[in-house]
Amino acid sequence: MLRHHKKAVRGVAYHRLYPLFASASDDGSVIVCHGTVYSDLLQNPLLVPVKVLKGHVLTHDLGVLDVTFHPTQPWVFSSGADATIRLFT
């Protein structure tokens, strides 16, 4: 369960090469986290927030609608309800 966003989570994306994932929310932010899963199943996974990305304007109580990673680079693309697509490098 992610508790870093203040409003509903709209999308989650996982990177193919790096242990990163990003979550998009109606609060207008994208949070990039580093995830570690251990081979010992009794130990909980470690999720570390790396960066909070802001730049979308809230429109009709909607923020960031979707998020995806670049296939080879650790870049994040996000689309918002403000009719913009943003690239975070």
HELIX and SHEET records of a PDB file:
SHEET    1   A 4 VAL A   9  TYR A  14  0                                        
SHEET    2   A 4 LEU A  20  SER A  25 -1                                        
SHEET    3   A 4 SER A  29  THR A  36 -1                                        
SHEET    4   A 4 LEU A  46  LYS A  54 -1                                        
SHEET    1   B 3 VAL A  64  PHE A  69  0                                        
SHEET    2   B 3 VAL A  76  GLY A  80 -1                                        
SHEET    3   B 3 ILE A  85  PHE A  88 -1                                        
END                                                                             
